[in-house]
Amino acid sequence: MRYLLILSFLFIFTELSLAQNCDFSIFGTVKDVTDGKVLPGASIKLIKENQVTVSEIDGHFHFYKLCAGNYMLEVSFVGYSSTIVSIDVKGKADLTISLEPSSSLLNTVKVLGTKSIETPLQSTAKLKDRELALTRGESLGESLKKIPGLNSIQTGPSVSKPVIHGMHSNRVLIFNSGVRLEGQQWGSEHAPEVDPFLANEIKVVKGAASVQYGPDAVGGVILIEPASLNYDNRFKGEVDFAAMSNNQMGALSAKVEGANKANTFAWRLQSTLKQAGNAKTADYILDNTAFRELNGSLALGYQKGHFSSELFASSFNTKLGIFTGSNIGSESDLLAAIQRPRPDIIGDRSYEIGRPYQDVQHQTIKLKSSYLFDELGKAVLQYSFQRNIREEYSLVRGSNSNNYQLQFELNTQNLDLYFEHKPFGNFTGKIGLTGMYQQNFYDGSYLIPFFDSYNTGAYWIEKWSKNRFEVEAGLRFDYKYMQAKLRNNPRDNNSPIITPEFNFNQTVGTLGASYLLKEGLKVHATMAQAWRPPAISELFIDGIVQAQAAYVIGDRNLKEESSLNLSTGISKTSGKLTGDLSFYYDFNNDYIYLRPTQEFILTTRGTYRVLRYVQVDARFYGTDAFLAYQLHEKLNISLKYSGVRAYNKANNSFLELIPADRTSATLSLKLPDLKLMKSNLLDFNVQHVAQQSRVNPGAEPLLPPAAYTLFGADFTSNVKFGKQILGFGLSAQNLFNKSYRDYLNNFRYFNDDLGRNIIIRLNMKF
Amino acid sequence: MKNKFKFLAFAVLLIGSISACKKDEPLPDVNEDELITTVTLRFTNAANPSDVVTVTARDLDGDGGNAPVIGSIQLRPNATYNWEVTQILNETESPAEDIKEEIEEEDDEHLLVYTATPANLIAINITDKDRNNLPVGLAGTATTTAAGTGSLRVTLRHQPNGLKNGTATPGSTDFEFTFPLTVVNPS
């Protein structure tokens, strides 16, 4: 407690000193506390300034051009417990920081917590601190668009799903608080069931990563990580509020936490409430796009001696309207909708949700326990149970209006056991076993069958670090058994029940290396494999998919999809110029893909185009770039670019729904402190999205929408409010209220994308 | 060490208890809420009430599966007929669900649209009106002129939320059948 008090005092102190001389430096050396050996490659971070450097071969590090004041340094290194050092900078400060191997000291772990999953060596990105704060109130898909290489696939304004390097849904894994999220991922209109307010940090692994995370991590992995539980016996809390002008949304999220006096038991309670009305484009309101969300979570932790255990339970509940103008029948309806310059039904300002809508609930319970063996390392056992219930209500005649048209229930249990061994020579590593059992049920119309599935896997990953080198290698085997249950003709009650069985398995590997060229400048290259078994919908779907205005047919003979991802990159974390540049190439064999055909099927609702799931050899490649330059002490400029190309190797045709090139620039200005407003930061941003020109003629009913450029601004400040410091944010998106449509929005055929949105955010800690 | 075993025992117990709730649910009955399997039209010669032509389109297995079975319409040239949609059913339910009744109840949200190919083969005139005095299309008159062959497409448009304006454009299609149509003197 006293520690935290000092910390906040120091923050204030540092702010006061901004106008002073800024030509000081911090020097230091990082050493192993037990044998005094220097530690090259340790990461040293100025917490508040968010500057990071890495210790050199002799364990030495430095920060230059610092103003006088107090700085907090967080020093971390693989296999060692992180430590925080506070230092007063008046002239040149030379430090020796000693780190303790992580298995021998529990107290430090207690303060900082342990990372639930360590990210692999390949390209990763994080949303945290101010950047994360500036996404509060937005959906996960929208929040992640700030990261180069990420996009979102949308079904109107209320449904948004993350896209990594052009891949989404079954190819992107989401871990929520360390639990692999299991919902009906196969649908592009099924948004992930997570509450981003839960996160203290969102990490993204770009590219294949099945060795670390299991099957389906083909495009990448998203890790939503709450802060570690705090065992220091202090009751505290945080309230976040966000209000948006566009859809008149209000979001309120609060959390409280505490611990017992003996510091053995800690708890946290968190809840989020969101309510949004109909969204607005530049010119009109989108009817029935309101939504609401109510989430809550509870975490309980116990730790004593070498044992620690954590129980986490969460509940996510949402009801979201689907734009009425998207309700179409046959292909001729779709073509008619495309012809209209604006939808035939225009909404008004309302929070009412009518048909069509979705009602989704997701419950999670997790129990994670670990035991630290002094000589060996740490053993972790985690069990989780998830229940996902999705109900979809269509626009129907009166007699059917009391019930849903589709309901899915998916129950998932996971058991993970892994062991992180103590550094052995230059090696650190992890070996583990996983198991998963799932049951799926449906009610209402048939779209996908019942199924039971069993997955099991085993993996081993080792990291070797010496001087400036880091090498990572791993191997994993997974096996999946699935049995479906359905009628031979799913739409005939008298058809016999069949129970087809499936077996899938694959062994994958990963190999990566990084090299520290000089302080803060690192290069890396990785080779990683991933695979996924075909999703249930890809095997069994047989029916009209309204969103596509097409008849979609699955294929029960699909086999595993496998991918090899090669990536290389360079990152610079210190100095005036910082940045991150990466290139990737994916060999995606047996890529499962919904291919338009020349077949038509005659139904009672007219003629539909047939789309079939097929497997092709696909290739994806692209680049993500981020560059920031400090023009002046108070002025920063940054540029982001991402581009991805994807094609079918067999005939060199393009793949559909690949994000267009996206470029953005931000100018950040530090404004002087006022009496009641400190740390004032003002950003202007501009974003240009090109037209996707890489499409096959005639494959889609409409050419991709035109390129567009949007402007925005963000202002953040710490406002003194009595004794409290209030985090304040004011943002504008689509500042000039431009009309545009985006290629990755499923509703681009029906309506424009969102118009201007002004957002106010408040954050208060107590 | 003791704690660890306690924990393991607890975890195993928890898994066991949740797995024990394993459901072995039966498959739900086939339930295609909005399905229309059967549409029957009846044409009665205005000049000769005993000259009646009845035609049915039927697709019992709904979307996909077998293609619909659609009857042919044969009418006399230069004649006027009174026509009526006699049944709109979902025959996958037992007893069959009467959709015509539902359309009559929600006549302000539905419109049946008739499209002849070639356009001059038959002139369809809708005589029934909904509560807003807009056409519904369950009954009307039809006039033929010269002999010829072609088709008559019948489309049911669902136009809820005040979308209905008397034209085919708004809303979505609930059924669409194309009947072969021959206008010829009986031999």
Interface residues (C-beta under 8 A of the other chain):
Chain A: D287 K304 F307 S309 T324 N327 I328 G329 S330 S332 D333 A336 D344 I345 G354 L367 S369 Y371 L381 Y383 F385 S394 L395 V396 R397 G398 S399 N400 N403 Q405 Q413 L415 Y437 Q439 F441 Y442 D443 G444 S445 Y446 F450 K485 L486 R487 N489 P490 R491 D492 N493 I497 D542 G543 I544 Y551 I553 I601 L602 T603 T604 R605 G606 T607
Chain B: N3 K4 F7 L8 F10 A11 L14 I15 I18 S19 K22 K23 E25 L27 P28 D29 V30 N31 E32 D33 E34 L35 I36 T37 D59 D61 G62 D63 G64 G65 A67 P68 T92 I99 E102 I103 E105 E106 E109 T155 H158 P160 N161 L163 T169 P170 G171 S172 T173 D174 F175 E176 F177
